[in-house]
């Protein structure tokens, strides 16, 4: 029949992802994927140096614990005015909330290493361990659209999430 395509000639999504990986421009796209997504919330205004220090401390913990590439960074910091956040009892104005959306697959031990490393890194900046709260929100790979809208479970990420 005219205009019909043989479905055997249509690549599967995994085959298409493999073809894209081999394309020259894919290396450029690979540098544009930043995982996990991190939001850090603090109270009060911080200097640019303080903001950068906090974000770098959290990112360094992710690199160490999750084994993500150093360049794989997507960290946001939000400063709340003192009256905009009701803190849990016993927390100070140095309270830091770290929310991490990540690909599912890390073990509880790996997450524990991340939590400890975040606390240690922020401690080096004078933030007490009791003022640090970290949460990891795991999402299945198929819930992430990356590298131009591809499902993450069909893309070679360049690192393992099974750590």
N, C-alpha and C positions, 0 to 999 in steps of 0.2 A: 504494500500500500504506500502510495506517495506521501512523503512527509513523516513517515513513521521512523523512529529511531530504535535500533536494536538496544535493549536495556543492558545487554552484556558489554556494550561499548561505553556505558556511562560509569565513571569511576565512583566507587563507594566514598563516603566521607573520609575514611582513613586513608584510602589511596590518594585522594585529593590533598589531604594534609601532608602526605609524604611528598607529593609533587611540589607543593608550596615550599616545603623545607629545602628542597633542592634548588629552588629559584634564587637567583642572585639577590633579589631585593628582600628575601626572607630574613637574611642576617640583620638588616636594618629593622624589620618588624620585630624580630626577637628581642631587640634592645628596648622596645617600647612596651613590653609587658611587665607590669610591676605587681608582684604578689609577695606577701599578703597585703591587704589593705589595713592600715592602722590609723586610728584616731586617738590622740592623746588629749585629755581634758585636764586643765589646771585652773586654779583660782588666782585672780589678780593679774595685772599686767606683768609681763616679763620682758627683759631686754632681748634684742635679737640674739645675743650670745647665749642667754639662758634658754631661749626657745630652741636654738640649734643644738645646744648641748643635750637637752632632754630628748629631742627627736633622734639624735645620733646614738644616745645611750640605748634607746629602745630598739633601733635598727640593728645595732651591734649585737644585741641579745638574740635577735632573730637570725642573723647570719651565723652566730655561734651555735645556737640550739637547733634551729631548723635546717641549717646547712644551705640556706638560699644564697645565690650569688650576691656579692657586695653591691653590685649596681642595681639589684632588684629591690628598689626602694620606693615606697608610696606611703609616706607618713604625714599626717596632718596634725596640727596642734591648735586647740581652741582654748582661748583664755576667757573665763567667766568672771564677771564682776562679783565681788564678795556677796552681794544680796541675791545673786541669780542661782545659787546652788545651796540646797539644804544638805549638809554633810551628815554621814552616819556619826553616832556618838563616838567621842574620843579622837576624831580626826582633826587635823590642824589645817591652817591655810596653805600648807605645803602639799596637801593631798593631790595625788596624781591617779587618774583613771586611764588605763590603757585598754582599748577595745580593738581586738584583732580579728578580722574576717580572713579565714584561711581555707585553702583546699583541705578537705578531709583526708585523713590518713596518718597523721602523727600519733604516736603512742602516748599513753598517759605519762610515761617516763620522760619522753621528749618535751612534753608540755611542762612538766615539773622543772626540767632543766631551764626552759625558757623563763618560767616564773621567777626562779632563783636568780637567773642572770639579769633580768630586768630590774629586780630589787637591788642587786649588787651594783649594777651600772648607775642606777639613780641614786643609790647611797653615796657613790663617789661624788655626787653633786650636792650632797647635804640633805637629801630627802630620806627621812626615817623609813625603815621597812614597814612599819604599821600604817604609813600614809600612802602605800602603793597598793593598788587593786588592779589585777590583770584578768581579763577574760578573753578566751579564744572561742570564737564562733565558727565551728567547722561547717563547711558547705561542700556537698559533692561536686566533683569536677564538672559534671554536666550542668550545673547551675551557673557556671561562669562563662561569659562570652568574651573571648580575648582575641588578640591579633586579627582585628578586622571582623569580629563577630563569630569566630569559630568557637565551637564548644571545646572547653579546655580538656575534656577527656579524649579528644581526637588530635591533640597537639603534643608534640615532643617538647616538654617544658625545659629540658636541659638539666633537670635535677629531680630527685625522687622526693615524693611526699610521704613515702612509707618509711619514716625514720622514727 
